[in-house]
Amino acid sequence: MASAPNPASFPTTDPIQVVGGGVAGLGAALACARAGYRVQVQEQASAWAEVGAGIQLGPNAVRVLASWGLLEPLRACAAFPSALHSQDAATGRPLGSLPLGQRALARYGQPYATIHRADLQALLLVAVRQQEAVTLHTAQRVSDVAALRQQTPLLLGCDGIWSAVRQAVLNDGPPTFTGHLAYRGLLPMADVPAALRSNAVHAWLGQDMHAVHYPVRSGQFMNVVVVVHGPLPPGADAWDNTAVASDLQDKLERAGASAPALRELVAAVPGWRLWPLYDRDPMTGAHQHLVAGAETQGQRQATVALLGDAAHPMRPYLAQGAAMALEDAWALGQSLGRPGGLVQWAQTRWQRNAWVQARARRNGRIFHATGVLRWGRDTGLALLGQRLMDVPRLYSGPPFP
Ligand SMILES: Cc1cc2nc3c(=O)[nH]c(=O)nc-3n(C[C@H](O)[C@H](O)[C@H](O)COP(=O)(O)OP(=O)(O)OC[C@H]3O[C@@H](n4cnc5c(N)ncnc54)[C@H](O)[C@@H]3O)c2cc1C
């Protein structure tokens, strides 16, 4: 995956404006600067402190980071799990396993990594700061998108699931609450019950629930996510909330998730955050990635590209939201230098992102299955675990735009 610096065949010497400094925004700033463009990033937060917890990075996401020369900093802070094990959340019975580690490296040329979101953000930020062509502004909340469109030839909406840029150009309403609640916690590896203290990703599949845990911070911490069904808690912020551990314990009890090792792990987590999960239907066309610029009443309106959650918020059941944001950014950097490249970028990206969004929804139905579907899932995992859990089309990406 060569990254070819190719100064501006997208005709501009004016800076590209990036709204949002999350994974998509920092990735896009880096990709555009590496392609020879000047970039300004506007981030609403007053500092680059990062909320969130763990993130899994499949070989496709690691491939993007490697192409930007970020493998060494990734190695310094990530964990590289040896396997993905799935288990029954009611009994603890093993259901199926997918070796990662050397197998992922041999099959895909890049490892499978797990990382704290703050560490991913930090390594991107260091790389962006090394680019003289990028100016970073914090405490800058963009509210007047139309005015910003007049100041730049290209505006990148990287402002996440509640994107103001998306609303300004697509005006298609807010994302939808999925009816699923994600509880997220972090604990020192030394506090993890001995039976689960391992360098692996574990997925516990139950009725209307699942839990995932994996190492982060070079294996010094374990990230734990438990997803249950339930109504939007009254007064809940759409993003990140403190959570009450006993509520989660009650929900697990009701869902029959009583595997002793899982309950012990949940009890060991010192504090929980609650994230109501929202998404949108899978993308339906390139128009949801790219809105062409126009000239109205003598006023220029920039072309707008949407990246990351602004374009394709998805359920976290394929662990690919941040990965797709990185892929969007990488592909954009490859496209800008070519005539018609942006259109080609949007064409390639919407099809891949729509597929990933749909697959993430499907995974949710399989993870939380009841009745016959659950029986079919467990039988399939026992017989064909490795084949069912590997996703070559995903992990061999990103496709060249
Ligand atoms: C429970 C859970 C588990 C997950 N697990 C994984 C995983 O394992 N692997 C994976 O790849 N992904 C995972 N994800 C998804 C991943 O976290 C997101 O897809 C990813 O963070 C999206 O990045 P983004 O940059 O598009 O948006 P964000 O991270 O939301 O960044 C948007 C940025 O824009 C800023 N902003 C917003 N509005 C404005 C404005 N008007 N002006 C200026 N700035 C603005 C925000 O402050 C923010 O910094 C998970 C998500 C959840 C909820």
PDBQT file of the ligand as one rigid body, heavy atoms in Angstrom, charges set to zero:
ROOT
HETATM    1  C1  LIG A 501     -19.080   0.631  22.773  1.00  0.00    +0.000 C 
HETATM    2  C2  LIG A 501     -18.272   0.970  21.542  1.00  0.00    +0.000 A 
HETATM    3  C3  LIG A 501     -17.237   0.127  21.149  1.00  0.00    +0.000 A 
HETATM    4  C4  LIG A 501     -16.499   0.404  19.988  1.00  0.00    +0.000 A 
HETATM    5  N1  LIG A 501     -15.512  -0.451  19.623  1.00  0.00    +0.000 NA
HETATM    6  C5  LIG A 501     -14.828  -0.236  18.471  1.00  0.00    +0.000 A 
HETATM    7  C6  LIG A 501     -13.793  -1.133  18.057  1.00  0.00    +0.000 A 
HETATM    8  O1  LIG A 501     -13.481  -2.114  18.738  1.00  0.00    +0.000 OA
HETATM    9  N2  LIG A 501     -13.141  -0.878  16.879  1.00  0.00    +0.000 N 
HETATM   10  C7  LIG A 501     -13.452   0.200  16.097  1.00  0.00    +0.000 A 
HETATM   11  O2  LIG A 501     -12.827   0.376  15.033  1.00  0.00    +0.000 OA
HETATM   12  N3  LIG A 501     -14.427   1.071  16.469  1.00  0.00    +0.000 NA
HETATM   13  C8  LIG A 501     -15.117   0.882  17.627  1.00  0.00    +0.000 A 
HETATM   14  N4  LIG A 501     -16.097   1.758  18.006  1.00  0.00    +0.000 N 
HETATM   15  C9  LIG A 501     -16.460   2.863  17.112  1.00  0.00    +0.000 C 
HETATM   16  C10 LIG A 501     -15.513   4.047  17.200  1.00  0.00    +0.000 C 
HETATM   17  O3  LIG A 501     -15.357   4.480  18.530  1.00  0.00    +0.000 OA
HETATM   18  C11 LIG A 501     -16.080   5.181  16.330  1.00  0.00    +0.000 C 
HETATM   19  O4  LIG A 501     -16.549   4.672  15.104  1.00  0.00    +0.000 OA
HETATM   20  C12 LIG A 501     -14.988   6.205  16.030  1.00  0.00    +0.000 C 
HETATM   21  O5  LIG A 501     -14.535   6.775  17.229  1.00  0.00    +0.000 OA
HETATM   22  C13 LIG A 501     -15.514   7.302  15.098  1.00  0.00    +0.000 C 
HETATM   23  O6  LIG A 501     -14.536   8.279  14.933  1.00  0.00    +0.000 OA
HETATM   24  P1  LIG A 501     -14.913   9.705  14.342  1.00  0.00    +0.000 P 
HETATM   25  O7  LIG A 501     -13.644  10.484  14.313  1.00  0.00    +0.000 OA
HETATM   26  O8  LIG A 501     -15.710   9.540  13.102  1.00  0.00    +0.000 OA
HETATM   27  O9  LIG A 501     -15.916  10.336  15.392  1.00  0.00    +0.000 OA
HETATM   28  P2  LIG A 501     -15.622  10.818  16.926  1.00  0.00    +0.000 P 
HETATM   29  O10 LIG A 501     -14.657   9.912  17.575  1.00  0.00    +0.000 OA
HETATM   30  O11 LIG A 501     -16.966  10.971  17.511  1.00  0.00    +0.000 OA
HETATM   31  O12 LIG A 501     -14.926  12.227  16.703  1.00  0.00    +0.000 OA
HETATM   32  C14 LIG A 501     -15.652  13.362  16.317  1.00  0.00    +0.000 C 
HETATM   33  C15 LIG A 501     -14.899  14.581  16.807  1.00  0.00    +0.000 C 
HETATM   34  O13 LIG A 501     -15.549  15.747  16.294  1.00  0.00    +0.000 OA
HETATM   35  C16 LIG A 501     -15.668  16.717  17.320  1.00  0.00    +0.000 C 
HETATM   36  N5  LIG A 501     -16.826  17.555  16.963  1.00  0.00    +0.000 N 
HETATM   37  C17 LIG A 501     -18.134  17.175  16.929  1.00  0.00    +0.000 A 
HETATM   38  N6  LIG A 501     -18.902  18.205  16.519  1.00  0.00    +0.000 NA
HETATM   39  C18 LIG A 501     -18.060  19.247  16.271  1.00  0.00    +0.000 A 
HETATM   40  C19 LIG A 501     -18.252  20.583  15.809  1.00  0.00    +0.000 A 
HETATM   41  N7  LIG A 501     -19.467  21.031  15.515  1.00  0.00    +0.000 N 
HETATM   42  N8  LIG A 501     -17.171  21.390  15.675  1.00  0.00    +0.000 NA
HETATM   43  C20 LIG A 501     -15.925  20.927  15.974  1.00  0.00    +0.000 A 
HETATM   44  N9  LIG A 501     -15.688  19.668  16.424  1.00  0.00    +0.000 NA
HETATM   45  C21 LIG A 501     -16.743  18.844  16.554  1.00  0.00    +0.000 A 
HETATM   46  C22 LIG A 501     -15.866  15.875  18.577  1.00  0.00    +0.000 C 
HETATM   47  O14 LIG A 501     -15.532  16.603  19.741  1.00  0.00    +0.000 OA
HETATM   48  C23 LIG A 501     -14.913  14.722  18.326  1.00  0.00    +0.000 C 
HETATM   49  O15 LIG A 501     -13.611  14.981  18.764  1.00  0.00    +0.000 OA
HETATM   50  C24 LIG A 501     -16.824   1.532  19.194  1.00  0.00    +0.000 A 
HETATM   51  C25 LIG A 501     -17.840   2.400  19.605  1.00  0.00    +0.000 A 
HETATM   52  C26 LIG A 501     -18.560   2.135  20.762  1.00  0.00    +0.000 A 
HETATM   53  C27 LIG A 501     -19.650   3.072  21.185  1.00  0.00    +0.000 C 
ENDROOT
TORSDOF 0
